[in-house]
Amino acid sequence: MKSSLVAYLLWFFFGLLGIHRFYLGKTTSGIVYLLTGGVFGIGWIIDLFLIGGMVDEANFKAGNIAAMENMMHR
């Protein structure tokens, strides 16, 4: 499970480098942020409002993967 608190802390301190996006499994956009300084800072501000949904999405995907693995081991 990904933590909203951790995601927001990573966003606040390292957001221009995209570290919060790597944490949430969004590698491609994390690389874009890393190379562009959070898309020149604008994406960093927008992510303030998007992080909650990104955390929910990451946790939903992790839950689905765990459920599938559990079904395969039966």
C-alpha positions in Angstrom: 0.0 0.0 0.0 1.3 3.4 -1.0 0.9 6.2 1.6 -0.6 9.6 0.8 1.7 11.2 3.4 4.8 9.7 1.9 3.6 10.7 -1.6 3.0 14.3 -0.5 6.3 14.6 1.3 8.2 13.3 -1.7 6.2 15.8 -3.9 7.0 18.7 -1.6 10.7 18.0 -1.2 11.6 16.3 -4.5 8.6 17.0 -6.7 10.6 18.9 -9.3 12.6 15.7 -9.8 9.5 13.5 -10.1 10.4 11.3 -7.2 6.8 11.1 -6.1 5.8 9.8 -9.5 8.5 7.0 -9.3 7.1 6.1 -5.8 3.6 5.8 -7.3 4.7 3.6 -10.2 4.5 6.3 -12.9 8.1 5.7 -14.3 7.6 7.4 -17.7 6.2 10.7 -16.3 8.8 10.5 -13.5 11.6 10.5 -16.1 9.9 13.4 -17.9 9.8 15.4 -14.6 13.4 14.5 -13.9 14.5 15.8 -17.2 12.3 19.0 -17.3 12.3 20.0 -13.6 8.7 19.0 -13.1 7.8 20.2 -16.6 9.2 23.6 -15.6 7.4 23.7 -12.2 3.9 23.8 -13.6 3.4 20.0 -13.4 4.7 20.2 -9.8 1.9 22.5 -8.9 -0.8 20.5 -10.8 0.4 17.3 -9.0 -0.7 18.9 -5.7 -4.3 18.2 -6.8 -3.6 14.9 -8.5 -1.6 13.0 -5.9 -4.6 11.7 -4.0 -6.0 10.0 -7.2 -2.5 8.7 -8.1 -2.2 7.0 -4.7 -5.7 5.5 -5.0 -4.8 4.2 -8.5 -1.5 2.7 -7.3 -3.2 1.0 -4.3 -6.0 -0.3 -6.5 -3.5 -1.8 -9.0 -1.5 -3.4 -6.1 -4.7 -4.9 -4.7 -5.6 -6.4 -8.0 -2.2 -7.9 -8.5 -2.3 -9.4 -5.0 -5.7 -10.9 -5.7 -4.6 -12.4 -9.0 -1.5 -13.9 -7.4 -3.7 -15.3 -4.6 -6.1 -16.9 -7.1 -3.2 -18.4 -9.1 -1.8 -20.1 -5.9 -5.0 -22.0 -5.1 
